[in-house]
């Protein structure tokens, strides 16, 4: 598409950049925190070492003896320098309470005043601070020297911050290596996520995805054709409003396997198959559905199936009525030929001078036809039903089948729509005529009774009947004893009969007729109207 070529970057690429920046920021923050933590640890270690060295010197007997002499610096300076070198401290200073130094790493500083705070050390407390002295910034500790329970001098020991930073810099390669490892791992993880996201989004950008969603969602809600998207595992991924209505589904069925949906068995079987479907009719509880199924591909890869569903109920009903009208037209054309033959016979009899026989022949045929019409009209008030019965009677007569309307047939006001009645009775009679055509007696009987409780339609034939195992399957779409013809195939008529019966809360009973063939009885409660 043109808009795909114009995009700057895909969602996957932008997510990769954001994740990389985030990982980099986290690694930098972690490195800074690790450095700060390491320096804090080094400073604390330096503080503890300074206190330990200062206390060791303050408790030394040699220092006490030297402090009692007239020149303490002579004995204290060598001792303090030895301790400083042994403990790797930067300075060890012993001083009088008036700050006069008795020792210092720089001998010229001996005798001068100690620079810095003493805190509570002159009062017997340990004092530490970070201070810039003659050797530069350092972490120092000041402790008292006791003699007989009295503070007589002070000892200060410290480590310069330069040495602390030098030790910290020695740890930086390890910290940096850990940070680099984390950065590389984060980069690799972001790259893998980008690849997977790019496959799932097909390399589209966020604007393209948003536009596709908005347009496709609007189209899915607007079209008057049901749409069902199924993935390769036969799980529902999407169903639009019309599809949910026609199939009787909830809108939140995404992720549900097709086999777990309450769909007609034949439709479930069709969707579960790997074959494409073109204009295949299926009968649901309330609708006759025209179903098409085709595989869906993206960049050459099979991603699932697209199933479209259209409401064919009204068209199928009209087609049934059209078939009935067509049958009646064929019957009328046949009767026209038959009437012409009879008229020629009457004329010939008159020409032969046999007028009485001509009148008798003409009135006999007229009386038979009128008797059937009167019988149907007197039994059935509904004109559509009466016309259907007369048409089927003529159709049966044309095929040499005895069409019998039972004497107890009587129908007043119908509790079903005329269109539905044509569907039920027309299909049952057509099947009965086809079945009786191959029998010896060639008979079809129809009984239509409507009272205050039920409308009962019974159609019997003298055909071969139905096996018990077939009786359980006859109302399934596609079941038929006849060879398929036409795009819709066979096996739809009885499925429509069952649908109409369910629509009005009625039942269909299948049994063996007194004529020897099959018997179908449809019972519809009167309150259904």
Secondary structure, DSSP 8 states (H G I E B T S, - for coil): -HHHHT-S--HHHHHHHHHHHHHHHHHHHHHHHHHHHHHHHHHHHHHHHHHHHHHHHHT-HHHHHHHTSS-HHHHHHHHHHHHHHHHT-SEEEEEETT-BBS--SSGGGTTSB--S--TTGGGT--EEEEEEETTEEEEEEEEEEEETTEEEEEEEEEEEHHHHHHHHHHHHHHHHHHHHHHHHHHHHHHHHHHHHHHHHHTT--HHHHHHHHHHHHHHHHH-SSEEEEEETTSBEEEE-HHHHHHHT--TT-TT-BGGGS---HHHHHHHHSSS-EEEEEEE-SS-EEEEEEEEEEETTEEEEEEEEEEE-HHHHHHHHHHHHHHHHHHHHHHHHHHHHHHHHHHHHHHHTT-HHHHHHHHHHHHHHHHHHHHHHHHHB--HHHHHHHHHHHHHHHHTT-EEEE-TT-BB-S-SS-HHHHHHHHHHHHHHHHHHHTTSSS-EEEEEEEE-SSEEEEEEEESS----HHHHTTTTSTT--SS---STT-SS-HHHHHHHHHHHTT-EEEEEE-TTSSEEEEEEEEGGG-
